[in-house]
């Protein structure tokens, strides 16, 4: 088993203070590994990075069209959103359109990471609810598929038709049988894959094979993510800022415990990486580095600089340190 | 150079999802390394874990007694507090007693991590200020020493008498010349040491040599931390919960980027550890493991179980995974 490689360094003054190791893979649409660091066969949970795969059955089943979902809905289905008004207002309308309510969600409540939304709740004396959960768009997609299928209310159970469809699409796209599954933070099952399998799935999203239902669904989801970077995360979020910096030509997505994926339609490439320790700052820096290397992100764009280098500021705004990619990984 | 060792594992379902590596050292008061994992000579910034060393000149100079500081003040000087009312009210009174104001701080503003304090600010339409900075107790100590010395207002500059005194005490206690310094999040300098040097300093705090000013100051600071675990961090904080679980017999302190130290007076031992990737959850688990191994923390105490094992819950409260210490590190 190949060991993980140093990927991201945190410097303070002249001392390397902290360091992150990881695995990363770039695949083409034939499934061929174009480039890899660490162990491309390392088995991981993709967590939220695979929401676009989980959303494939929503379209392929006909549910998305039956309920008139737009590209905004599809972007939200792929999102880990910040619970800002632009997210929760749309999710509420989506639920209304389904004739369902927040109580039909099974994702659990979460404090919005959007500052304004959180402060508005506090001022109103209200508690965060399930609509603020960063996965409420994904769960709206699950509920839409579930209504279309006419299945039972516990749509997050691993043997429920919604999750069986999700697993099937996931395994077809990764080209692997999921060896493990875990319960995600939103209580839905999350299936395992190798890092190469995840990159392969992203390459297939980037350059779908043929013109069938899978190809069309893949294309619609990637286009939705690229068209609505603000819905996929939110203001100040890495997915949003980096997708904007790439002018809507590349879809990227973060997952908990430091997973990141990228879908490059023009290049027909998919990327996936996992930082071993789960440190999100390193996953953001590493994916930014890969995107620069493959020519889709300008290393001098302010968003690229922010996620690649920092700076790391004190609470008075003094420059105390910076990040950089480790030798042996991508050099930008 | 010895490599860092696996210390803490994050499991979800039956898959090892993330892993943290680190360095750890246990020293006795003679400076002898009793036990070590990874590289005991690894040079690190102790960050906030060394606040009790930075507070030594406050007492040794006579400033603490000249301004009537109690053990509560001393505990706050060693604290990374959560900005709760029990912290900020005391810091405000301390400033009042010095005839100074929040504007004399140079630590910068910080959102209180205490939920109630943060929500009270939001409801009042107020912004967090410097008093909410987790280091405002340390900076009150700096201001007290500074007033006693009659030095200039920029007490956080590295060549200011307050920081020169802090560096001198730090180097005497670690037994090392600091090779590097960095600017901490609170804009004060933070000096480097090896992990062994930091553990050595903690052992000297645990079992001071002789009855001189250093010994007395060390004893007062350790007693203050042990007497006021709620002031050292706050409700729900690892330092507070684990110190309470040990019945006030051991002082422990966290530092940013996953440093942790422990002072064991009855055993005459000091501990220090650094998780390479800066992951705080792992530093908390690792110090809890060391404290269990050395017989001062009951592995079955709820606080010990929380920091050693989790559980890791979904947002609906489902048990999704757990933490455990890696093979080759402490087994509890």
Interface residues (C-beta under 8 A of the other chain):
Chain A: X10 X12 X13 X14 X15 X17 X18 X19 X20 X21 X43 X44 X45 X106 X107 X108 X109 X110 X119 X122 X123 X133 X179 X180 X181 X182 X183 X184 X185 X186 X187 X190 X192 X257 X258 X275 X276 X277 X278 X279 X282 X314 X315 X316 X317 X318 X320 X321
Chain B: X10 X12 X13 X14 X15 X17 X18 X19 X20 X21 X43 X44 X45 X106 X107 X108 X109 X110 X119 X122 X123 X133 X179 X180 X181 X182 X183 X184 X185 X186 X187 X190 X192 X257 X258 X275 X276 X277 X278 X279 X282 X314 X315 X316 X317 X318 X320 X321
